Amino acid sequence: MAIEPVNINEFQELAKQALPKMYYDYYTGGAEDQYTLKENVEAFSRILFQPTTLLDVSRINLSTTVLGYNLSSPIMLAPTGCHKLAHPEGEIATARAAAACKTIMVLSCVSTCTVEEVASSCDAIRFFQLYVYRRRDVSSQLVQRAERCGYKAIVLTVDTPRVGRREADIKNKMIMPEIPELKNFEGLMSTEVDSEKGSKLEAFASEILDPSLSWKDIGWLKSITNLPILIKGVLTAEDAVKAVDVGVAGIIVSNHGARQLDYTPPTISVLEEVVQAVGGKIPVLLDGGVRRGTDVFKALALGAQAVLIGRPVLYGLAAMGENGVKACHRDAQG
């Protein structure tokens, strides 16, 4: 009889057993030496509690709000790409799990189900994650499609002027065979890559991402959508102040799951600095390294409105589909 996993680490082991090595490495890997990848998790263990006792905890309410939307707990689903590599139902299974858990799913623009397919699959509250491409018309059309489909916010990733050097993907020559690749781009631009060396995903991203993206482009994005904009990838007080000044609706403290620039600080270590810089003007969220309810509590204690989980969602999806995602959301609470 199979033993039911009771924490996210056990779901990770099930995912490793279920996935081809190339896909498992793609989901779990970080940039270069993977120092930040390890630190994202381990930094939480260096924060200790000083509990008080004899308090009435007979009624516990984990619910919160983000941008006015109600969540059952302060745990959202982070944008992660290519869910059909983990499960045939892909992002649709993830969205249904989000709806069941009464939380927000941030759909990656490099999803293997379209914006429209995910929107029509369930009534989950959805945000849409965006990269800005050299062809701005592609970014504009993706934003407009998300807005038409009822997505509630745009999450702009700002830490990816080019893709980080993920050595496992390079060694594996990362490809996506027999998958309807990156369906949001169908009819907009080709996803074919002529590359015999290294990661084909990295080659594709390097061709299409706009390395000139800067603070002035927040104004451009605001001009093409009525949706609130959060920026994902802030790690310093200086950038947090700039974010407030340009009028974004929220900040996600993130180092891209340690997949971009290695030797950046773990996100939990800079959260308080960002929160203090923002001064309560806009909500601050955090992703990176969250594996247990104690991690969530530490982030909240340091000022986060909520956290986002990324790899745990993929582990649950690979291991048990929609039910695995729901279980990992539950396990992240405690």
Secondary structure, DSSP 8 states (H G I E B T S, - for coil): ------SHHHHHHHHHHHS-HHHHHHHH--STT-HHHHHHHHHHHT-------S---SS----EEETTEEESSSEEE---S-GGGT-TTHHHHHHHHHHHHT-EEEE-TT-SS-HHHHHHH---EEEEEE--BSSHHHHHHHHHHHHHTT---EEEE-S-SS----HHHHHHT---TTS-TTGGGTTTS-------SS-HHHHHHHHHB-TT--THHHHHHHHT--S-EEEEEE-SHHHHHHHHHHT-SEEEE--GGGTSSTT---HHHHHHHHHHHHTTSS-EEEESS--SHHHHHHHHHTT-SEEEESHHHHHHHHHHHHHHHHHHHHHTT-
